[in-house]
Amino acid sequence: MIADVRRRTLAKARAEDGAATVLALAIVGALMALSAGFLAVLAGTVASQLAANAADAAALAAADAVSGFVVADPCGIAAEAARRNGARLRACDVAGPVASVTVAVIAPFGDAVATGRAGPPGWRG
């Protein structure tokens, strides 16, 4: 009787050989997929912040050029400031002492775009 129980237990154990390996592989695969998704979202967030910083710097540079402290093309200076911050200038508009720029940074799932404005608050022209 005890021998039969042992035999059945051993047969059942042999039938389940490798089940833990399959489960471990499934868990590792799920963790890798989650990690890849997390990294993609993180890269997009970083690109968005880089674009915002570059837009602010480019707008300030253009407004500084308009104010007369720097004698040059304000949009050219904005493009250079955006380039130095890892972005490219998409649009530049100067109206009086106010400069508005739009820049883009390459991100994993498309460009991260940001707009910056610099000049006197509430200025209407």
C-alpha angles and dihedrals in degrees: 000000000000089000090055092052091050091048092051092046092051092047091050091048091051091051090056096048110133097018092114090051092054091047092049091050091050091051093048091048092051091049091050092051092049091048092051091051092047092050091050092052091046092051090051091050092050091048090050092053091046089052092050092050092047092049092052093048093047092048092049091048092050093047090049090053091050093049091066099248090109122037106215145088105302094210091048090053090047090052091051092048090049091049092051089053094052098260138101125233114246101174138004127189125178119190113174109306093343122095123191120187137177120206135180133211122195111250132181095260101031136311122320105225127196136174127215132191129193131179141076113334115254094007110160102175 
